[in-house]
Amino acid sequence: MLNETINRMANQGGRNAPDGPAPNRYSSFKDFMDTKPPPFREPEEPLQAEEWLNTVEQKFHFFRLTEGLKAEYAAHQLQGPAGIWWNQYQEALSDNTVLDWNLFHEAFKGYFIPPGVMELTHTEFMQLTQGNKTLQESLHAFNHLSRYAPEFVNTEAKKIASFKRGFGPKLLKSMGRTKCTTFNEFVSDALT
């Protein structure tokens, strides 16, 4: 333990307050795989690709990885048609192209999540109404679609207003004058 502390201090070059470990200093591919990242083959619908990207990014938060290793680790999870796409994409790149997470992320989204789909999903969020759904079902749909319209849910007030917009007349009348300041409080009152 003492030797580890001394080695760590020596590697910091005499700094007293470390900025944290260097990228990938304590994380390995095995560590990443131990988090059980999902494989990605071919989405049945484009939003599954978005969900896969979000899941992989969440797993990256556990580690200090270089941007290049993030791309490499994520690419390892591409199988079948997705793996073939990535291999062909890489072959088409010039020799001096740096494969990093930003390149992977943009290429992946561009291929598997066409901009038109994102626009349709944004529109679906804007037109979301309760209809015949229970409030719980409406909440689930709202939470699912809200990530595609972040400008309408980036504050508690906007989130409340966006959710309220889809209410039926009866619920809108009873919740129209609520003084709730947080979305969770608003949903709790609406459920009650």
Buried (B, 14 or more C-beta within 10 A) or exposed (E): EEEEEEEEEEEBEEEEEEEEBEBBEEBEEEBBEEEEBEEBBBBEEBBBBBBBBEBBEEBBEEBBBBBBBBBBBBBBBBEEEBBEBBEEBBEEEEEEEEBBBEBBBEBBBEBBBEEEBBEEBBEBBBEBEBEEBEBEEBBEBBEBBBBBBEEBBEEBEBBBEBBBBBBBEEBEEEBEEEEBEEBEBBBEEBEE
